[in-house]
Every structure is written in structure tokens, then in C-alpha cells.
Amino acid sequence: MRGFREYLTQQQFTEIHTPKIGARGAEGGANIFKLDYFHRPAVLAQSPQFYKQMMVGVFDRVFETGPVFRAEKHNTKRHLNEYTSLDFEMGYIDNYVDIMAMETGFLQYTMALLQKEYAEELRILNVTLPETEKIPMVRFDKAKELVSEKYNRKIRNPFDLEPEEENLIGRYFKEEYGADFVFVTHYPSKKRPFYAMDDPADPRFTLSFDLLFRGLEITTGGQRIHDYQMLREKIAARGMTEEGMDMYLDTFKYGMPKHGGLGIGLERLTMKLVGEENVRETTLFPRDLSRLEP
């Protein structure tokens, strides 16, 4: 978190703090914690997405570190119901590659910081820092084909990556390129939120990406729709309602720059960095399906 904050501050980002109680979820879907807010329905924030996009129109570049809440009924080694998200959003980009370049810079800065100021902790924990000099990128559909061919694994879901596929993609790029990280780009549109920018060359895919670290997804990001009319059309095409999104949409009505951003799961990144098997080991007070204390 220190590396994230220091690096982005150097890159002229402004740190913001957004509400964790809201009227509706930013990511959609059913994984929302609902609560009563003075006799009005409210939800816990799945992400600061709407707020950080709105703030691009004010500060150009913003970041936030804070909790996010997902009511996912997963009892796995990789899921928490409350985790810390490292988020940033930046305007005046050329395309989604600028977002990946900024994350690469953060990772390079942070690994150098760890090497310089936390060498003793790394030694005690027997941590080998990952290679960050150059992070390869591969299209979603191509990644599926590569691991299917090399590891003789049938492609079962053409629209998403299964955990085993993520692991095999990580293994493939480690074996073929010596890479610890790999960007998987152009995720299918139907698996991305409405605000994700579709690829003009093929609207079935988006100008978005995940970053896999040693076979685990730790980041989701990409270019956003910045055009007001295009955003409304995408909402309508999804069969969604604009109710509760008036202020968010108003931001775009008066003009927004091309922008994009991402969210990094702090606990997952830490888990893979220190070689833990369970994400619960990399948060002080885990919140999962059965745990509310301490």
C-alpha cells in the first residue's frame, strides 16, 4: 500500500476517499450486501467505481485505498467478503494500454521499495521478488487457445476464465517467457460491467484486462466509456435502468476525457508475493462466510 500511494502521488494522482454506503452497487449482479439506512434501502460499496470516474472530471488522476464488500457465497482460498482494493482512475489516456503501463510502473516501484527497505523481512519470510521489468500481454481468446493446446485442456467456458485456466496461463508464461505476471486483455463484453469500453473492431470484446500474478487474478481494469450517449445506450442494451445513476450520468453529459482505471486486490497480491496458500493469511481480521469476529 505504501508503494501504491507513493508511486501514484509522484505521478500527479490525487488521493480521494469515497463513501462505502450507497444507493446501489457499481458492479451490478447479486453479490451486494443490503442494509437499512434510516428506513431507506442501501448497499455496501462493491467498488468506488462511479465515484472515481466522476472525480476524473475534477482531478484528472485519482486513487483510493479502502475496503470493498462482495456478498459472494464462496468459501475458497482466494475469496474474502471484505477486502482492501487499491483503485486508480486516470483521464486523457490514449487507450487501455496506458492503464497497464501505469500498473507496471507501480509494481516496479514497489518491488524496488521492498528490496531496498524491507530486505530483512523478505529474508525472514524467504520471499523471492517477482520479475517486473517487462510484463507480457495476451488476448483472452488467444490465452485460452494456448493453454488448451499445451496442456490438453478442453475450453469449457468461452466467456470467462476458470481458476484452473488462470493457473495454467500463469504456468504457460512462466515456462515460455520466465514471466511472473501476465496481462490478459479483451475480455468478452457480456462478462464485463456496462461502463467497460467495447472494442470498436469487435464489440463482442472489451478494451479491458486482468492481471494474473503467478496464476491468480489480482487486478481487473480497462478503458471506460466516456461518451454520454454511448453509456446510456449500453445501459439500455443490457436491460438495466438508469434509476439511481442520475448524478453519475450527469457527469458525462457535460463532457469527460477518455479515461480508464483498475482495482488491485491487496490481499491476493500479498498472498502470492509471500507464497501463502490462503488469502485469509494475508489480512489481519478476515471476513468470510462464517467469520464476523474479532
C-alpha positions as CSV (number, residue, x, y, z in Angstrom):
1,M,0.0,0.0,0.0
2,R,2.9,2.3,0.7
3,G,4.3,1.7,-2.7
4,F,0.9,2.3,-4.4
5,R,0.5,5.6,-2.5
6,E,4.0,6.9,-3.1
7,Y,4.2,6.0,-6.8
8,L,0.8,7.4,-7.8
9,T,1.4,10.6,-5.8
10,Q,4.7,11.0,-7.8
11,Q,2.6,10.5,-11.0
12,Q,0.3,13.5,-10.1
13,F,-2.6,11.4,-8.7
14,T,-4.9,12.9,-6.0
15,E,-5.9,10.6,-3.2
16,I,-9.6,10.5,-2.6
17,H,-11.9,8.8,-0.1
18,T,-15.4,7.8,-1.3
19,P,-18.5,6.6,0.6
20,K,-18.8,2.9,1.5
21,I,-22.6,3.2,1.9
22,G,-24.6,3.9,-1.3
23,A,-27.9,3.7,-3.0
24,R,-26.9,1.0,-5.5
25,G,-24.0,-1.2,-6.5
26,A,-21.5,-0.1,-9.1
27,E,-20.7,-3.6,-10.4
28,G,-24.3,-5.0,-10.7
29,G,-25.0,-8.7,-10.1
30,A,-26.4,-10.3,-6.9
31,N,-23.2,-10.1,-4.8
32,I,-24.4,-7.0,-2.8
33,F,-24.7,-6.5,0.9
34,K,-28.0,-4.7,1.5
35,L,-28.8,-2.7,4.7
36,D,-31.4,-0.4,6.2
37,Y,-30.2,3.2,6.1
38,F,-32.6,5.2,8.3
39,H,-35.6,3.3,6.8
40,R,-34.2,3.5,3.2
41,P,-32.6,0.7,1.3
42,A,-28.9,1.0,0.9
43,V,-25.9,-1.2,-0.1
44,L,-22.3,-1.6,0.9
45,A,-19.9,-0.5,-1.9
46,Q,-18.7,-3.2,-4.2
47,S,-16.1,-0.8,-5.5
48,P,-15.6,3.0,-5.7
49,Q,-16.1,2.8,-9.5
50,F,-18.7,5.5,-10.0
51,Y,-17.1,8.0,-7.7
52,K,-13.6,7.7,-9.0
53,Q,-14.9,8.1,-12.6
54,M,-16.7,11.2,-11.6
55,M,-13.6,12.5,-9.9
56,V,-11.6,12.1,-13.1
57,G,-13.6,15.1,-14.3
58,V,-12.3,17.1,-11.4
59,F,-8.7,16.0,-10.7
60,D,-7.8,14.1,-13.9
61,R,-6.0,11.4,-11.9
62,V,-7.3,9.9,-8.7
63,F,-6.6,6.9,-6.4
64,E,-8.1,5.3,-3.3
65,T,-7.2,2.6,-0.9
66,G,-10.1,1.2,1.1
67,P,-12.4,-1.7,1.8
68,V,-14.9,-3.1,-0.7
69,F,-17.6,-5.6,0.0
70,R,-18.8,-8.6,-2.0
71,A,-21.6,-10.8,-0.8
72,E,-20.2,-13.8,-2.7
73,K,-21.1,-17.2,-1.2
74,H,-17.6,-18.5,-2.0
75,N,-15.7,-20.4,0.7
76,T,-12.4,-20.7,-1.2
77,K,-8.8,-19.9,-0.6
78,R,-9.0,-16.8,-2.9
79,H,-12.2,-15.1,-1.8
80,L,-12.9,-12.6,1.1
81,N,-16.2,-10.9,1.6
82,E,-14.4,-7.7,2.7
83,Y,-11.1,-6.9,1.2
84,T,-8.8,-3.9,0.5
85,S,-8.9,-2.6,-3.0
86,L,-6.1,-0.4,-4.5
87,D,-8.0,1.7,-7.0
88,F,-7.0,4.3,-9.5
89,E,-8.6,6.1,-12.4
90,M,-6.9,8.4,-14.9
91,G,-8.0,10.7,-17.7
92,Y,-6.6,11.8,-21.1
93,I,-5.4,8.4,-21.9
94,D,-4.7,7.1,-25.5
95,N,-6.1,3.7,-24.7
96,Y,-6.3,0.8,-22.2
97,V,-2.5,0.2,-22.6
98,D,-1.8,3.4,-20.7
99,I,-3.5,1.8,-17.7
100,M,-1.4,-1.3,-17.9
101,A,1.7,0.8,-18.2
102,M,0.8,2.7,-15.0
103,E,0.3,-0.6,-13.1
104,T,3.6,-1.9,-14.4
105,G,5.3,1.2,-13.1
106,F,3.6,0.8,-9.7
107,L,4.8,-2.9,-9.5
108,Q,8.3,-1.9,-10.5
109,Y,8.4,0.9,-7.9
110,T,7.0,-1.3,-5.2
111,M,9.4,-4.2,-5.8
112,A,12.4,-1.9,-5.7
113,L,11.0,-0.3,-2.5
114,L,10.7,-3.8,-0.9
115,Q,14.2,-4.7,-2.0
116,K,15.6,-1.5,-0.5
117,E,13.7,-1.0,2.7
118,Y,12.3,-4.4,3.6
119,A,15.2,-6.7,2.8
120,E,15.3,-8.2,6.3
121,E,11.5,-9.1,6.2
122,L,11.9,-10.6,2.8
123,R,14.8,-12.8,4.1
124,I,12.8,-13.9,7.2
125,L,9.8,-14.8,5.0
126,N,12.1,-16.4,2.3
127,V,10.4,-14.2,-0.4
128,T,11.7,-14.2,-3.9
129,L,10.5,-10.9,-5.6
130,P,8.8,-11.4,-8.9
131,E,10.2,-10.2,-12.3
132,T,8.5,-6.9,-13.3
133,E,10.9,-5.5,-15.9
134,K,8.6,-6.5,-18.8
135,I,5.1,-7.9,-18.3
136,P,3.7,-9.8,-21.4
137,M,0.2,-9.3,-22.6
138,V,-2.1,-11.8,-24.4
139,R,-5.7,-11.6,-25.7
140,F,-8.3,-13.5,-23.7
141,D,-9.2,-15.8,-26.6
142,K,-5.6,-16.5,-27.5
143,A,-4.7,-17.3,-23.9
144,K,-7.4,-19.9,-23.8
145,E,-6.1,-21.5,-27.0
146,L,-2.5,-21.5,-25.8
147,V,-3.2,-23.4,-22.6
148,S,-5.7,-25.7,-24.3
149,E,-3.1,-26.8,-26.8
150,K,-0.1,-27.0,-24.4
151,Y,-1.9,-28.7,-21.5
152,N,-4.5,-30.6,-23.4
153,R,-7.4,-28.9,-21.6
154,K,-10.7,-28.5,-23.3
155,I,-12.2,-25.0,-23.4
156,R,-15.4,-25.2,-21.4
157,N,-16.4,-21.6,-20.9
158,P,-15.7,-19.2,-23.8
159,F,-16.7,-16.1,-21.9
160,D,-14.7,-16.3,-18.7
161,L,-11.5,-17.8,-17.2
162,E,-11.9,-20.6,-14.7
163,P,-9.4,-20.7,-11.8
164,E,-7.6,-23.7,-13.3
165,E,-7.2,-21.8,-16.6
166,E,-5.8,-18.8,-14.8
167,N,-3.3,-21.1,-13.1
168,L,-2.3,-22.7,-16.4
169,I,-1.9,-19.3,-18.1
170,G,0.4,-18.3,-15.4
171,R,2.3,-21.5,-15.8
172,Y,2.5,-21.1,-19.6
173,F,4.0,-17.6,-19.4
174,K,6.4,-18.7,-16.7
175,E,7.6,-21.7,-18.7
176,E,7.7,-19.9,-22.1
177,Y,8.8,-16.3,-21.1
178,G,10.0,-16.6,-17.5
179,A,7.2,-14.1,-16.5
180,D,5.6,-14.0,-13.1
181,F,2.9,-11.6,-14.3
182,V,0.8,-11.6,-17.5
183,F,-1.9,-9.1,-18.7
184,V,-4.9,-10.9,-20.3
185,T,-6.7,-8.4,-22.5
186,H,-10.0,-8.1,-24.4
187,Y,-12.4,-9.9,-22.1
188,P,-15.8,-10.7,-23.6
189,S,-18.3,-7.8,-23.3
190,K,-21.0,-10.0,-21.7
191,K,-18.7,-10.6,-18.7
192,R,-17.7,-7.0,-18.1
193,P,-19.8,-4.2,-16.5
194,F,-21.8,-1.7,-18.7
195,Y,-19.2,1.0,-18.3
196,A,-16.4,-1.0,-20.0
197,M,-15.5,0.3,-23.5
198,D,-16.2,-2.2,-26.2
199,D,-13.6,-2.9,-28.8
200,P,-14.6,-0.9,-31.9
201,A,-13.0,-3.6,-34.1
202,D,-15.1,-6.3,-32.5
203,P,-17.9,-5.2,-29.9
204,R,-18.1,-8.8,-28.6
205,F,-14.9,-7.9,-26.7
206,T,-13.9,-5.0,-24.4
207,L,-10.8,-2.9,-24.1
208,S,-10.3,-4.3,-20.6
209,F,-7.8,-6.6,-18.9
210,D,-7.0,-8.7,-15.9
211,L,-3.5,-9.0,-14.4
212,L,-2.5,-12.6,-13.4
213,F,0.2,-13.0,-10.8
214,R,1.7,-16.5,-10.6
215,G,-1.6,-17.9,-11.9
216,L,-4.1,-15.8,-9.8
217,E,-6.1,-12.8,-11.0
218,I,-5.1,-9.8,-8.8
219,T,-6.3,-6.9,-11.0
220,T,-9.3,-6.0,-13.2
221,G,-9.2,-2.8,-15.2
222,G,-9.5,-1.2,-18.6
223,Q,-10.8,1.7,-20.6
224,R,-14.2,3.1,-19.7
225,I,-17.0,4.6,-21.9
226,H,-16.6,8.3,-21.7
227,D,-19.4,9.3,-24.1
228,Y,-22.7,10.1,-22.5
229,Q,-24.9,8.8,-25.3
230,M,-22.9,5.6,-25.7
231,L,-23.1,5.0,-22.0
232,R,-26.9,5.3,-22.0
233,E,-27.2,3.0,-25.0
234,K,-25.1,0.4,-23.3
235,I,-27.3,0.6,-20.1
236,A,-30.4,0.2,-22.3
237,A,-28.9,-2.7,-24.3
238,R,-28.2,-4.5,-21.0
239,G,-31.9,-4.1,-20.0
240,M,-30.8,-2.0,-17.0
241,T,-32.5,1.0,-15.5
242,E,-30.8,4.4,-15.1
243,E,-32.6,4.9,-11.8
244,G,-30.1,5.8,-9.0
245,M,-27.4,6.7,-11.6
246,D,-28.6,10.3,-12.4
247,M,-25.6,12.1,-10.8
248,Y,-23.1,9.6,-12.3
249,L,-24.6,10.1,-15.8
250,D,-24.8,13.9,-15.4
251,T,-21.0,13.9,-15.1
252,F,-20.7,12.6,-18.6
253,K,-23.4,14.8,-20.0
254,Y,-21.1,17.8,-19.8
255,G,-18.0,16.1,-21.2
256,M,-15.5,13.6,-19.9
257,P,-12.0,12.8,-21.2
258,K,-11.0,9.4,-22.4
259,H,-10.2,7.5,-19.2
260,G,-9.7,4.2,-17.5
261,G,-8.5,2.6,-14.4
262,L,-8.3,-0.5,-12.3
263,G,-8.7,-2.2,-8.9
264,I,-6.0,-4.4,-7.3
265,G,-6.8,-6.9,-4.6
266,L,-4.3,-6.1,-1.9
267,E,-4.6,-9.4,0.0
268,R,-4.3,-11.5,-3.2
269,L,-1.2,-9.6,-4.3
270,T,0.3,-10.1,-0.9
271,M,-0.7,-13.8,-0.8
272,K,1.2,-14.5,-4.0
273,L,4.1,-12.3,-3.0
274,V,4.8,-14.1,0.2
275,G,3.8,-17.6,-1.0
276,E,0.7,-18.2,1.1
277,E,-1.9,-20.7,0.0
278,N,-4.9,-18.9,1.6
279,V,-5.9,-15.3,1.3
280,R,-7.1,-15.3,4.9
281,E,-3.4,-15.4,5.9
282,T,-2.7,-12.0,4.4
283,T,-5.4,-10.0,6.2
284,L,-5.5,-9.1,9.9
285,F,-9.1,-9.9,10.5
286,P,-10.6,-12.0,7.7
287,R,-14.3,-11.7,6.8
288,D,-15.7,-14.8,5.1
289,L,-18.9,-16.7,5.1
290,S,-18.6,-17.7,8.8
291,R,-16.5,-15.1,10.4
292,L,-17.6,-11.8,12.0
293,E,-15.2,-11.7,14.9
294,P,-12.8,-10.4,16.2
